[in-house]
Amino acid sequence: MAKTMAVLDDGTVTNMIWCSEAVPETDSLKDPADRPVGIGDTYSEGKFYRDGAEVLTPLEAALAEIATLRQQIGDLDEAYREGVNSL
């Protein structure tokens, strides 16, 4: 079995390569796990970033979107109730 690893140069992803599952992480070779990491992304303090935002797994991104939508629904519901109560 193989896995994708990010090749880092000075904290920047310069290449993505296939490695054996037995290949360990090093300072210049990191496993992005399920994160859609690509060339040009950066790596700092154990996390990958793209344009300053953390690169999330698809599940993490979906959960963040759900949280945002729930907040928006709550805000709309509150605005609706305030509008109805002012009639």
C-alpha positions in Angstrom: 0.0 0.0 0.0 1.2 3.5 -0.7 0.5 7.0 0.6 0.9 10.5 -0.6 3.6 12.6 1.2 4.3 16.3 0.9 7.9 17.3 0.2 8.7 20.5 2.1 11.4 23.0 1.3 11.6 25.8 3.9 8.0 25.2 5.0 6.6 25.2 1.5 5.2 22.2 -0.3 7.4 21.8 -3.4 6.2 18.3 -4.5 3.8 15.5 -3.7 5.1 12.0 -4.0 3.9 8.4 -3.4 5.7 6.5 -0.6 5.4 3.2 1.0 3.3 3.1 4.2 6.6 2.3 6.0 8.2 5.6 5.1 8.2 7.8 8.2 7.7 11.6 8.4 10.8 13.8 8.5 11.3 17.5 8.7 11.1 17.7 4.9 8.5 14.9 4.3 5.1 15.2 5.9 1.9 13.0 5.6 -1.1 15.3 4.8 -3.5 12.4 5.7 -6.9 13.2 4.1 -6.1 16.9 3.5 -6.1 18.0 -0.1 -2.6 19.5 0.1 -0.9 20.8 -3.0 2.3 22.4 -4.3 2.6 25.9 -2.9 0.8 25.2 0.3 2.8 25.8 3.5 3.4 23.8 6.7 3.8 25.2 10.1 3.4 23.9 13.6 1.9 20.6 12.5 -0.6 22.0 10.1 -0.9 22.7 6.4 -2.1 26.1 5.1 -3.3 27.6 1.8 -3.5 31.4 1.4 -3.3 31.7 5.2 -6.2 29.3 6.0 -5.7 25.8 7.4 -6.2 23.1 4.8 -9.0 20.9 6.2 -10.0 17.4 5.5 -13.3 17.1 3.5 -15.1 16.1 6.8 -13.7 19.0 8.7 -14.7 21.4 5.9 -18.2 19.9 5.8 -18.6 20.3 9.6 -17.4 23.9 9.5 -19.9 24.6 6.7 -22.7 23.0 8.7 -21.8 25.1 11.7 -21.8 28.3 9.6 -25.2 27.4 8.1 -26.7 26.7 11.5 -25.5 30.1 12.7 -27.0 31.8 9.7 -30.3 29.9 10.2 -30.3 31.0 13.8 -29.7 34.6 12.8 -32.5 34.5 10.2 -34.9 32.9 12.6 -34.1 35.6 15.2 -34.6 38.4 12.7 -37.9 36.8 11.5 -39.2 36.6 15.1 -38.2 40.2 15.8 -40.1 41.3 12.6 -43.2 39.3 13.5 -43.2 40.6 17.1 -43.0 44.2 15.9 -46.3 43.9 13.9 
